[in-house]
Amino acid sequence: MKKFLGIILAVFMLTTVAFAADITVTLNGEVVDCESYGSPATIVEGRTLVPLRAIFEALGASVEWDQATRTVSSTLGEDSISLAVGSTTLIKNGEDVTLDVPAQIINDRTMVPARAIAEAYGVGVEWDSATRTVILTQVAEEEPAEDELAEGTFFVLTGENYTGNEGYTFTAGHTTEPQVVENPDDASDKVLFIHSEYTEKPSWTYFRNHVNVEFKPGERYLVKFKARLEKRADDVELSEATVGICFRFGDSAEDGTFKDHGVGGAIKVFNDKWTEVAFVYTAPETLLPEVGSGFGIFGNPKDNVAISFYLDDVSLAIYDGAAEDGFHTAASFEEAEAKADFDINNAKGIVFDLNEDKDEFIVSGSTPEYKDGHLVMTSEGETQIDPIINFKDVSAISADKYNAVAVRFKAEGVTPGQDHICVYFATVAEDELSQSKCIKVDYKNIEVDSEGYYVAFIGMSSNEYWNGQLTALRVDPGNSNGVYTIDKIVVVEK
């Protein structure tokens, strides 16, 4: 009888091995060689198990094995999963997923259910009974085509894609066709060069773009570009200059004449670095779309001499963000966007509670009092001194990581409409508190929350000295007689 049972068991084991060995696993048509990972695919309780490394590596997922807990962990893109041997619970992004069959050890190899793992990573799974094949289909994320633009964007022009004939007309004042040249910082990169032949008299150097875009009255537009002044060794006075923007369209006030409309303002550019620029513009209600449209970027003459400049990454798009009309540096534009979404109660950065963290500051200008979790500073008298909050230690604050200081405070008894909050700073490169390293914001430009507190979001990147490691930081909440109640200060992370 024992001999008979032994024969039956042997036949069963041979059948199981044969059953496992003829299972094929494919991913996007390519065979996954499970046997090279030490064990073929195996069916247990109607479910196909495969060596964990075979499927994870085929999918391009990371794989880690914790021997102590006998747990496998894996990440693919934004998804993470973990699965313990013997458990029927797979954890995906912190959520439990119940399995029909647990992960298990077979032939000294950790085997995992192919369908559950694949589907956890969004991979399609099919079973072909005729060929005994597990068919996995992993769809690669589509990358946008090079010429595909974000919705609302009319074009993005670079030195790399400029050909001079793209359905637009490009002209530059007092020069030849814009040239494609090497980036002064990177010879492998191509940029546009707007060259003026006028070297001894003032002239405005234009890169004029007659775009086939129908500007709409009242619509807001965003122009972005990078600019850099041509370095002229013979004229150090041209180390710094400005560029401006003009739009071209018909205007009912001009009887439909197609002409340039200067829209005000200019921004500095330099000869030793690129300046990233954003310009927000609201088209006037008097605009006549049928007359035509376009815009230009122009270099203003510097010291009665025309300038030449480089351009790259020029784009035009419809804009519905929070930045005000006019010029912005890249940093100030990002700050304007961040300010619109800012919530001091959920701010990301270094948060100081003015009661719990009172040892982090040196307070002067008045005798500090701590009431109900707030710092109260009273400034009064003819010889009143501004209330000042100095940070004791700013070793953790770098301008590269943080770009704003936010303060929640009340100001009572102050001079109406005349007070302001200031933030002073110093850095390793400029190690002195001074007016040149100060941002001032008038109260009249600060919103008040439902509890009567000012919530000041003070963008620091707009100051050219905000760069590198800080050595000092100071907040002056007011500049007149009054009672200042400080609730919270946040050094805001980018």
C-alpha positions as a printed NumPy array, in Angstrom:
array([[  0.   ,   0.   ,   0.   ],
       [  2.83 ,   2.424,   0.917],
       [  4.552,   1.579,  -2.357],
       [  1.362,   2.34 ,  -4.267],
       [  0.971,   5.722,  -2.484],
       [  4.581,   6.551,  -3.251],
       [  4.019,   5.887,  -6.942],
       [  0.885,   8.057,  -6.948],
       [  2.771,  10.891,  -5.174],
       [  5.67 ,  10.677,  -7.646],
       [  3.296,  10.794, -10.602],
       [  1.55 ,  13.82 ,  -9.039],
       [  4.85 ,  15.651,  -8.515],
       [  5.95 ,  14.965, -12.092],
       [  2.607,  16.195, -13.342],
       [  2.955,  19.398, -11.255],
       [  6.441,  20.081, -12.589],
       [  5.346,  19.524, -16.16 ],
       [  2.304,  21.696, -15.54 ],
       [  4.524,  24.503, -14.26 ],
       [  7.25 ,  24.205, -16.819],
       [  5.022,  24.768, -19.829],
       [  3.657,  28.123, -18.628],
       [  4.988,  31.12 , -20.559],
       [  4.962,  34.71 , -19.344],
       [  5.314,  37.536, -21.868],
       [  5.555,  41.295, -21.422],
       [  4.691,  43.403, -24.471],
       [  5.357,  40.356, -26.659],
       [  8.755,  39.498, -25.129],
       [  9.168,  36.282, -23.118],
       [ 10.017,  36.786, -19.436],
       [ 12.648,  34.106, -18.697],
       [ 11.447,  33.001, -15.28 ],
       [ 13.689,  29.933, -15.168],
       [ 16.807,  32.09 , -15.27 ],
       [ 15.656,  33.44 , -11.899],
       [ 15.732,  29.944, -10.405],
       [ 12.177,  28.744, -10.817],
       [  9.617,  28.477, -13.632],
       [  6.159,  29.997, -13.433],
       [  3.929,  27.808, -11.278],
       [  0.157,  27.503, -10.845],
       [ -1.061,  27.287,  -7.253],
       [ -4.762,  27.216,  -6.477],
       [ -5.545,  28.405,  -9.977],
       [ -3.208,  31.383,  -9.809],
       [  0.122,  31.795, -11.638],
       [  3.101,  32.522,  -9.406],
       [  6.38 ,  33.833, -10.823],
       [  9.796,  34.575,  -9.267],
       [  9.465,  38.038,  -7.734],
       [ 12.641,  39.419,  -9.321],
       [ 11.603,  38.148, -12.747],
       [  8.386,  40.171, -12.839],
       [  9.624,  43.25 , -10.977],
       [ 12.727,  43.656, -13.119],
       [ 10.775,  42.972, -16.326],
       [  8.36 ,  45.774, -15.388],
       [ 11.24 ,  48.116, -14.575],
       [ 10.294,  48.307, -10.893],
       [ 12.746,  48.44 ,  -8.006],
       [ 12.831,  45.452,  -5.686],
       [ 14.026,  45.13 ,  -2.097],
       [ 13.923,  42.051,   0.113],
       [ 13.81 ,  42.261,   3.924],
       [ 14.976,  38.907,   5.226],
       [ 14.02 ,  39.688,   8.813],
       [ 10.354,  40.263,   7.975],
       [ 10.363,  38.156,   4.759],
       [  8.821,  41.145,   2.946],
       [  9.354,  42.361,  -0.594],
       [  9.023,  46.075,  -1.364],
       [  8.927,  47.688,  -4.786],
       [  8.416,  51.056,  -6.461],
       [  7.481,  51.921, -10.031],
       [  6.88 ,  55.546, -10.914],
       [  4.637,  57.065,  -8.238],
       [  3.35 ,  53.681,  -7.002],
       [  4.828,  51.604,  -4.19 ],
       [  3.818,  48.124,  -3.032],
       [  4.914,  45.676,  -0.344],
       [  4.025,  42.044,   0.214],
       [  5.024,  39.653,   2.983],
       [  5.541,  35.935,   2.329],
       [  2.512,  34.01 ,   3.554],
       [  0.244,  37.051,   3.578],
       [ -2.801,  37.498,   1.382],
       [ -2.624,  41.281,   1.807],
       [ -0.674,  43.415,  -0.648],
       [ -0.139,  47.034,   0.417],
       [ -0.278,  49.559,  -2.435],
       [  0.436,  53.204,  -1.61 ],
       [ -0.642,  52.525,   1.974],
       [ -3.909,  50.794,   1.009],
       [ -4.622,  47.075,   1.562],
       [ -5.364,  44.863,  -1.451],
       [ -6.613,  41.305,  -0.756],
       [ -5.025,  38.468,  -2.769],
       [ -6.443,  35.053,  -3.637],
       [ -3.028,  33.425,  -3.14 ],
       [ -0.235,  34.621,  -0.846],
       [  3.395,  35.086,  -1.831],
       [  5.288,  31.918,  -0.909],
       [  8.648,  30.157,  -1.037],
       [  8.916,  27.447,  -3.717],
       [ 12.217,  25.735,  -4.507],
       [ 14.011,  28.31 ,  -2.318],
       [ 12.624,  31.123,  -4.479],
       [ 10.108,  33.782,  -3.471],
       [  7.134,  33.455,  -5.794],
       [  4.489,  36.16 ,  -6.189],
       [  1.095,  36.165,  -7.947],
       [  1.714,  37.58 , -11.43 ],
       [ -1.756,  39.069, -11.939],
       [ -1.896,  40.874,  -8.6  ],
       [  1.567,  42.382,  -8.978],
       [  1.004,  43.43 , -12.594],
       [ -2.39 ,  44.981, -11.947],
       [ -1.024,  46.84 ,  -8.903],
       [  1.253,  48.643, -11.351],
       [ -1.476,  49.251, -13.929],
       [ -0.255,  46.507, -16.273],
       [ -2.848,  44.634, -18.326],
       [ -3.066,  40.844, -17.762],
       [ -4.608,  38.151, -20.005],
       [ -4.485,  34.35 , -19.947],
       [ -4.227,  32.416, -23.214],
       [ -5.349,  28.882, -22.336],
       [ -4.471,  27.497, -25.775],
       [ -0.773,  28.397, -25.432],
       [ -0.765,  28.471, -21.621],
       [  0.618,  32.014, -21.671],
       [  0.276,  34.859, -19.194],
       [  0.215,  37.965, -21.423],
       [  1.286,  41.199, -19.73 ],
       [  0.811,  44.525, -21.507],
       [  2.591,  47.559, -20.09 ],
       [  1.714,  50.814, -21.835],
       [  4.556,  53.316, -21.74 ],
       [  3.687,  56.844, -20.687],
       [  3.357,  58.954, -23.783],
       [  5.809,  61.794, -24.054],
       [  4.435,  64.886, -25.75 ],
       [  5.628,  65.368, -29.294],
       [  8.337,  67.99 , -29.678],
       [  5.957,  70.295, -31.495],
       [  3.049,  69.677, -29.121],
       [  2.287,  72.734, -27.024],
       [  0.424,  73.111, -23.763],
       [ -3.161,  74.255, -24.073],
       [ -3.358,  78.005, -24.522],
       [  0.252,  78.308, -25.747],
       [  0.691,  79.693, -29.25 ],
       [  4.35 ,  78.87 , -29.734],
       [  7.685,  78.221, -28.036],
       [ 10.653,  79.492, -29.996],
       [ 14.258,  78.519, -29.284],
       [ 17.509,  78.854, -31.119],
       [ 17.326,  75.11 , -31.737],
       [ 13.99 ,  75.191, -33.579],
       [ 14.235,  78.6  , -35.27 ],
       [ 14.528,  78.365, -39.043],
       [ 13.489,  81.873, -40.047],
       [ 10.441,  80.571, -41.888],
       [  7.825,  79.05 , -39.603],
       [  4.687,  80.849, -40.625],
       [  5.738,  83.974, -38.753],
       [  7.65 ,  87.037, -39.888],
       [ 10.666,  87.95 , -37.796],
       [ 12.469,  91.239, -38.166],
       [ 15.046,  93.065, -36.094],
       [ 15.533,  96.798, -36.268],
       [ 18.725,  98.012, -37.895],
       [ 20.192,  94.597, -38.446],
       [ 20.001,  91.535, -40.627],
       [ 17.808,  88.462, -40.063],
       [ 18.177,  87.209, -36.47 ],
       [ 21.116,  84.84 , -36.316],
       [ 21.318,  81.388, -34.743],
       [ 24.537,  81.253, -32.731],
       [ 26.17 ,  79.274, -29.935],
       [ 24.991,  79.9  , -26.396],
       [ 27.772,  81.879, -24.653],
       [ 27.526,  79.4  , -21.767],
       [ 27.197,  76.179, -23.784],
       [ 28.591,  75.722, -27.273],
       [ 26.33 ,  72.703, -27.851],
       [ 23.192,  74.85 , -27.395],
       [ 21.838,  77.236, -30.032],
       [ 20.265,  80.626, -29.27 ],
       [ 19.105,  83.664, -31.238],
       [ 21.308,  86.739, -31.627],
       [ 19.723,  90.133, -32.329],
       [ 22.539,  92.267, -33.668],
       [ 22.547,  96.017, -34.226],
       [ 24.99 ,  97.594, -36.626],
       [ 24.631, 100.952, -34.902],
       [ 27.63 , 101.325, -32.593],
       [ 27.847, 105.079, -32.169],
       [ 24.302, 106.364, -31.88 ],
       [ 21.087, 105.48 , -30.058],
       [ 18.677, 103.069, -31.678],
       [ 16.111, 100.545, -30.487],
       [ 17.058,  97.015, -31.555],
       [ 13.929,  94.959, -32.282],
       [ 13.098,  91.301, -32.475],
       [  9.632,  91.765, -33.921],
       [  7.215,  88.891, -34.168],
       [  4.119,  89.203, -36.383],
       [  2.299,  86.206, -34.969],
       [ -0.699,  84.623, -36.59 ],
       [ -2.607,  84.938, -33.315],
       [ -5.842,  86.838, -32.956],
       [ -5.482,  88.741, -29.702],
       [ -8.817,  89.228, -27.976],
       [ -9.968,  92.377, -26.165],
       [ -9.66 ,  91.963, -22.41 ],
       [ -7.726,  88.669, -22.653],
       [ -4.555,  88.279, -20.564],
       [ -1.352,  87.051, -22.189],
       [  1.984,  85.813, -20.899],
       [  5.235,  86.318, -22.793],
       [  8.296,  84.49 , -21.478],
       [ 11.861,  84.646, -22.709],
       [ 15.508,  84.55 , -21.685],
       [ 17.729,  87.491, -22.616],
       [ 21.407,  88.24 , -22.363],
       [ 23.362,  91.298, -23.449],
       [ 26.187,  90.923, -25.939],
       [ 29.472,  91.383, -24.132],
       [ 31.414,  94.285, -25.621],
       [ 34.952,  94.509, -24.32 ],
       [ 35.364,  97.994, -25.775],
       [ 32.448,  99.478, -23.845],
       [ 32.106,  98.591, -20.157],
       [ 29.166, 100.982, -19.868],
       [ 27.102,  98.363, -21.685],
       [ 27.57 ,  95.785, -18.928],
       [ 23.948,  96.425, -17.971],
       [ 21.001,  97.467, -20.138],
       [ 17.243,  96.947, -20.417],
       [ 14.811,  95.236, -22.743],
       [ 11.154,  96.09 , -23.265],
       [  8.002,  94.666, -24.856],
       [  5.567,  96.083, -27.393],
       [  2.408,  94.556, -28.828],
       [  1.21 ,  95.22 , -32.378],
       [ -2.475,  95.446, -33.196],
       [ -5.161,  97.711, -34.529],
       [ -6.871, 100.07 , -32.137],
       [-10.204, 101.825, -32.606],
       [ -8.652, 104.947, -31.166],
       [ -6.151, 104.864, -34.022],
       [ -8.742, 104.29 , -36.748],
       [ -7.633, 100.719, -37.216],
       [ -3.983, 101.505, -37.877],
       [ -1.662,  98.539, -37.357],
       [  1.074,  99.904, -35.119],
       [  3.282,  99.233, -32.113],
       [  1.759,  99.819, -28.706],
       [  4.469, 100.216, -26.108],
       [  3.135,  98.666, -22.925],
       [  5.504, 100.241, -20.441],
       [  8.332,  99.114, -18.275],
       [ 11.674,  97.489, -18.937],
       [ 13.861,  94.948, -17.21 ],
       [ 17.622,  94.699, -16.74 ],
       [ 19.727,  92.235, -18.678],
       [ 23.429,  91.545, -18.253],
       [ 26.376,  90.455, -20.342],
       [ 27.582,  87.701, -18.02 ],
       [ 24.385,  85.763, -17.335],
       [ 20.945,  84.99 , -18.738],
       [ 17.946,  86.826, -17.315],
       [ 14.664,  84.894, -17.336],
       [ 11.761,  87.236, -17.973],
       [  7.98 ,  86.972, -17.73 ],
       [  5.642,  89.683, -18.992],
       [  1.892,  89.731, -18.324],
       [ -0.34 ,  91.869, -20.536],
       [ -4.086,  92.477, -20.698],
       [ -5.197,  93.401, -24.208],
       [ -7.274,  96.623, -24.229],
       [-10.978,  96.572, -24.972],
       [-10.302,  98.924, -27.922],
       [ -8.249,  96.284, -29.742],
       [ -9.4  ,  95.385, -33.272],
       [ -8.523,  91.704, -33.835],
       [ -9.281,  91.833, -37.573],
       [ -6.461,  94.313, -38.212],
       [ -3.686,  91.907, -37.199],
       [ -1.518,  91.21 , -34.172],
       [  1.997,  90.547, -32.978],
       [  4.531,  91.568, -30.388],
       [  8.156,  92.619, -30.214],
       [ 11.063,  92.387, -27.796],
       [ 13.394,  95.332, -28.052],
       [ 16.678,  96.464, -26.563],
       [ 16.723, 100.021, -25.245],
       [ 19.794, 102.085, -26.131],
       [ 22.315, 102.356, -23.317],
       [ 24.288, 105.584, -22.908],
       [ 23.279, 106.68 , -26.415],
       [ 24.512, 103.46 , -28.004],
       [ 22.327, 100.731, -29.545],
       [ 22.675,  97.315, -27.923],
       [ 22.795,  93.779, -29.304],
       [ 21.38 ,  90.885, -27.324],
       [ 20.744,  87.138, -27.254],
       [ 17.289,  85.522, -26.928],
       [ 16.05 ,  82.024, -26.206],
       [ 12.926,  80.162, -25.032],
       [ 10.496,  82.798, -26.303],
       [  6.865,  81.813, -25.763],
       [  3.402,  83.344, -25.921],
       [  0.405,  81.931, -24.051],
       [ -2.984,  82.866, -22.643],
       [ -2.6  ,  83.588, -18.93 ],
       [ -5.061,  83.189, -16.055],
       [ -2.659,  83.3  , -13.109],
       [ -2.188,  85.701, -10.225],
       [  0.807,  87.752, -11.365],
       [  0.093,  91.411, -12.048],
       [  0.456,  92.973, -15.484],
       [  3.995,  94.031, -16.302],
       [  7.522,  92.653, -16.147],
       [  8.631,  89.952, -13.742],
       [ 11.872,  88.119, -13.215],
       [ 11.497,  84.346, -13.115],
       [ 11.772,  84.487,  -9.314],
       [  9.213,  87.268,  -8.833],
       [  6.796,  85.567, -11.234],
       [  7.012,  82.309,  -9.273],
       [  6.526,  84.259,  -6.048],
       [  3.377,  85.898,  -7.418],
       [  1.976,  82.485,  -8.316],
       [  2.976,  81.053,  -4.917],
       [  1.487,  84.023,  -3.048],
       [ -1.906,  83.452,  -4.635],
       [ -2.007,  79.873,  -3.335],
       [ -0.38 ,  80.624,   0.028],
       [ -2.029,  79.522,   3.266],
       [  0.05 ,  80.392,   6.323],
       [ -1.714,  77.731,   8.386],
       [ -0.489,  75.019,   6.01 ],
       [  2.746,  76.659,   4.887],
       [  5.719,  74.617,   3.765],
       [  8.959,  75.799,   5.344],
       [ 10.386,  76.756,   8.739],
       [  7.487,  77.691,  11.013],
       [  8.036,  79.745,  14.169],
       [  5.362,  80.043,  16.824],
       [  6.147,  83.313,  18.588],
       [  5.365,  81.864,  22.003],
       [  6.735,  78.326,  21.892],
       [  9.788,  79.418,  19.886],
       [ 10.526,  82.665,  21.734],
       [ 14.087,  81.515,  22.486],
       [ 14.779,  81.623,  18.732],
       [ 14.584,  85.442,  18.65 ],
       [ 16.083,  88.587,  20.092],
       [ 13.37 ,  91.227,  20.398],
       [ 14.138,  94.94 ,  20.659],
       [ 12.355,  98.257,  20.289],
       [  9.94 ,  97.494,  23.086],
       [  9.582,  95.243,  26.095],
       [  8.215,  91.947,  24.808],
       [  5.196,  90.361,  26.416],
       [  3.87 ,  86.908,  25.665],
       [  0.084,  86.717,  25.853],
       [ -2.169,  83.893,  24.731],
       [  0.526,  82.349,  22.545],
       [  1.537,  85.634,  20.883],
       [  4.377,  88.105,  21.084],
       [  3.041,  91.575,  21.893],
       [  5.307,  94.564,  21.142],
       [  4.268,  98.088,  22.121],
       [  5.937, 101.104,  20.545],
       [  5.049, 104.524,  21.919],
       [  6.333, 108.002,  22.755],
       [  8.032, 110.754,  20.82 ],
       [ 11.292, 108.804,  20.68 ],
       [  9.609, 105.568,  19.749],
       [ 11.859, 102.838,  18.34 ],
       [ 10.687, 100.438,  15.652],
       [  9.834,  96.982,  16.994],
       [ 12.463,  94.518,  15.759],
       [ 12.602,  90.705,  15.743],
       [ 16.067,  89.287,  15.063],
       [ 16.553,  85.575,  14.387],
       [ 19.267,  84.133,  16.631],
       [ 20.298,  81.32 ,  14.284],
       [ 19.796,  81.285,  10.504],
       [ 22.317,  78.553,   9.695],
       [ 19.504,  76.391,   8.279],
       [ 18.237,  79.102,   5.922],
       [ 19.594,  79.401,   2.39 ],
       [ 18.222,  81.585,  -0.382],
       [ 18.436,  78.582,  -2.707],
       [ 15.802,  76.72 ,  -0.697],
       [ 13.592,  79.504,   0.701],
       [ 12.131,  82.419,  -1.236],
       [  9.714,  84.266,   1.056],
       [  8.985,  85.282,   4.638],
       [  5.374,  85.224,   5.809],
       [  4.14 ,  86.965,   8.961],
       [  0.72 ,  86.831,  10.637],
       [  0.244,  89.839,  12.909],
       [ -2.07 ,  92.556,  14.168],
       [ -1.227,  96.254,  14.236],
       [ -3.369,  98.438,  16.475],
       [ -3.136, 102.194,  16.94 ],
       [ -0.743, 102.661,  14.032],
       [ -0.78 , 105.603,  11.645],
       [ -3.522, 104.768,   9.105],
       [ -2.247, 104.074,   5.608],
       [  1.378, 104.925,   6.457],
       [  2.78 , 101.863,   8.187],
       [  4.641,  98.96 ,   6.654],
       [  6.425,  95.715,   7.491],
       [ 10.089,  95.18 ,   6.57 ],
       [ 12.287,  92.104,   6.288],
       [ 16.051,  92.645,   6.381],
       [ 18.652,  89.98 ,   5.625],
       [ 22.375,  89.413,   5.179],
       [ 24.246,  86.644,   3.403],
       [ 27.743,  85.208,   3.359],
       [ 28.471,  87.259,   0.23 ],
       [ 26.865,  90.453,   1.636],
       [ 27.275,  90.114,   5.388],
       [ 25.61 ,  93.299,   6.563],
       [ 22.015,  94.297,   7.265],
       [ 21.248,  97.356,   5.173],
       [ 18.51 ,  99.104,   3.234],
       [ 19.805,  97.489,   0.037],
       [ 18.942,  94.095,   1.505],
       [ 15.449,  94.902,   2.666],
       [ 11.952,  94.22 ,   1.353],
       [  9.233,  96.621,   2.489],
       [  5.492,  96.01 ,   2.086],
       [  2.853,  98.615,   2.937],
       [ -0.062,  97.484,   5.082],
       [ -2.471,  98.802,   2.481],
       [ -1.203,  96.081,   0.139],
       [ -1.654,  93.252,   2.658],
       [ -4.85 ,  91.268,   3.095],
       [ -6.502,  90.918,   6.49 ],
       [ -7.92 ,  87.535,   7.508],
       [-11.25 ,  86.821,   9.21 ],
       [ -9.739,  87.354,  12.685],
       [ -8.321,  90.763,  11.875],
       [ -4.727,  89.646,  11.344],
       [ -2.542,  90.861,   8.512],
       [ -1.036,  87.963,   6.584],
       [  2.036,  89.341,   4.83 ],
       [  3.709,  87.189,   2.168],
       [  7.013,  88.923,   1.493],
       [  8.777,  87.593,  -1.585],
       [ 12.532,  87.8  ,  -1.076],
       [ 13.832,  86.638,  -4.471],
       [ 12.981,  89.997,  -6.022],
       [ 15.989,  91.425,  -4.169],
       [ 19.169,  90.809,  -6.152],
       [ 21.162,  90.094,  -2.977],
       [ 18.908,  87.2  ,  -1.942],
       [ 21.42 ,  84.567,  -2.935],
       [ 23.353,  81.906,  -1.036],
       [ 23.564,  81.195,   2.687],
       [ 21.953,  83.653,   5.108],
       [ 23.905,  85.064,   8.036],
       [ 21.14 ,  87.252,   9.477],
       [ 17.379,  87.704,   9.204],
       [ 15.244,  90.386,  10.817],
       [ 11.555,  91.286,  10.782],
       [ 10.315,  94.796,  11.615],
       [  6.528,  94.412,  11.878],
       [  5.861,  98.154,  11.967],
       [  7.273, 101.644,  11.691],
       [  5.123, 103.851,  13.955],
       [  3.574, 104.028,  17.404],
       [  1.211, 101.167,  18.038],
       [  0.716,  97.713,  19.476],
       [  1.975,  94.846,  17.319],
       [  0.763,  91.329,  18.085],
       [  2.813,  88.667,  16.291],
       [  1.262,  85.224,  15.902],
       [  3.536,  83.358,  13.515],
       [  6.537,  83.751,  11.208],
       [  7.256,  81.311,   8.38 ],
       [ 10.379,  81.178,   6.229],
       [  8.675,  79.784,   3.131],
       [ 10.226,  76.943,   1.189],
       [ 10.168,  77.168,  -2.608]])
